[in-house]
Amino acid sequence: MARTNPPTIASKALPFTPEEINRLTERFPTPFYLYDEAGIRRSARQLNRSFAWAPDFRNFFAVKATPNPAILKLLAGEGMGADCSSLAELVLAEDSGLTGKDIMFTSNDTPAADYQKAAGMGAIINLDDITHIDYLERVVGLPEVICFRYNPGPARSGNSLIGQPQEAKYGLTRRQLSQAYAIAKQKGVKRFGLHAMVVSNELDSKPFIETAEMLFEIVAELSTTLGIRFEFVNLGGGLGIPYRPDEAEIDLAGLSNGIERAYRDKIAARGLDPLRIVMECGRFLTGPHGFLVAKVLHLKHTYKHYVGLDASMADLMRPGMYGAYHHLSVLGKQDQPLRQRYDVTGPLCENNDKFAIDRLLPAVEVGDTVAIHDAGAHGHAMGFNYNGLLRCAELLRRPDGEVELIRRAETLDDYFATLRF
Ligand SMILES: *Cc1c(COP(=O)(O)O)cnc(C)c1O
């Protein structure tokens, strides 16, 4: 048998040259997040273009994915609203210039203060439970427009990241949904929305088309039986991105065509149009365009080979929490053969503080710079301070090549600010 050479494929494109990133590491200490504005804008335009047929289509960017004013503002410039789920996210959106109908408030187990802020801003409020009609009425009063979140339960299956709908804490059952709209109508609510989100990080277009079909059927049924007017359906977020080099992007054109067909058959044919279609995608817009940049601090050879980075699970939790794959590029060595299997770790006292396990990489040396791909959504945002690790900076590369610090790194003073010595 001929000896096979080590594989050299499995590379993923970087929008930055290794030299450019290495120059940045001289200006800004690693680790840091680096976002590519041109890429984010490209994805935003791609999503908007796909739904050009839909009356008044709008994506409300899920703020939790990348909660930074610079990101919210550039997405607002591409026509996106903000999908908020907490008081802090509402304030962040407001201070980024988004307000009123630019905001979708999709929360659950919601505190009174959050509803008061959302209502005060004139946000579109999406209720997660039938009991929240009375709660909202008591704490702030009912607005003119109300949306409800539907959980289809056993009628649909979720995916591995979000779990099965019956096990999900979100949303109302189908029976509760009918009751909820009837109650809201009786209490004077004038216009209505319907929301469902059953998959997350999904690369297959089919579940999104099925969700749209399901929601259109419910809109048709409730419009007739309750005599109410639906203004919009909200398909949620969950459009996936190819984290692995061998995965393909989601077929947005196919997804949009499938939804358009369902719209024609189930909404337009029944005279229920115009019905606005909105989404709450986060990951699709920023995920592929953010990188966690770190340096190799140590190499360790025991029962396995370890690459120790100056970034940790406190900077990017997805691999440790979900076993999520994030592609790693060792800068300047992207074309070198993958010679060695490594576990790539951070300094947390937690054995799941690993960015990769048994990953084939080129021969790594201390001082190498590593870019961790597809960290632009649910990356920095999920960061934490366990072990006293400080949260890192965020940088944005503008389309003209200028790099801007859009969040400074935390200092020890920040970390100790809430303590009393
Ligand atoms: C997390 C979340 C989103 C965004 O999900 P992405 O995977 O980033 O698209 C949208 N809506 C709701 C209700 C969510 O919880």
PDBQT file of the ligand as one rigid body, heavy atoms in Angstrom, charges set to zero:
ROOT
HETATM    1  C1  LIG A 501     -31.590  33.218  19.088  1.00  0.00    +0.000 C 
HETATM    2  C2  LIG A 501     -32.850  33.693  18.458  1.00  0.00    +0.000 A 
HETATM    3  C3  LIG A 501     -32.829  34.252  17.183  1.00  0.00    +0.000 A 
HETATM    4  C4  LIG A 501     -31.589  34.331  16.330  1.00  0.00    +0.000 C 
HETATM    5  O1  LIG A 501     -31.097  33.091  16.002  1.00  0.00    +0.000 OA
HETATM    6  P1  LIG A 501     -29.933  32.965  14.875  1.00  0.00    +0.000 P 
HETATM    7  O2  LIG A 501     -29.533  31.536  14.970  1.00  0.00    +0.000 OA
HETATM    8  O3  LIG A 501     -28.851  33.888  15.324  1.00  0.00    +0.000 OA
HETATM    9  O4  LIG A 501     -30.534  33.337  13.584  1.00  0.00    +0.000 OA
HETATM   10  C5  LIG A 501     -34.010  34.741  16.670  1.00  0.00    +0.000 A 
HETATM   11  N1  LIG A 501     -35.150  34.695  17.366  1.00  0.00    +0.000 NA
HETATM   12  C6  LIG A 501     -35.220  34.162  18.605  1.00  0.00    +0.000 A 
HETATM   13  C7  LIG A 501     -36.511  34.142  19.305  1.00  0.00    +0.000 C 
HETATM   14  C8  LIG A 501     -34.070  33.635  19.187  1.00  0.00    +0.000 A 
HETATM   15  O5  LIG A 501     -34.137  33.101  20.404  1.00  0.00    +0.000 OA
ENDROOT
TORSDOF 0
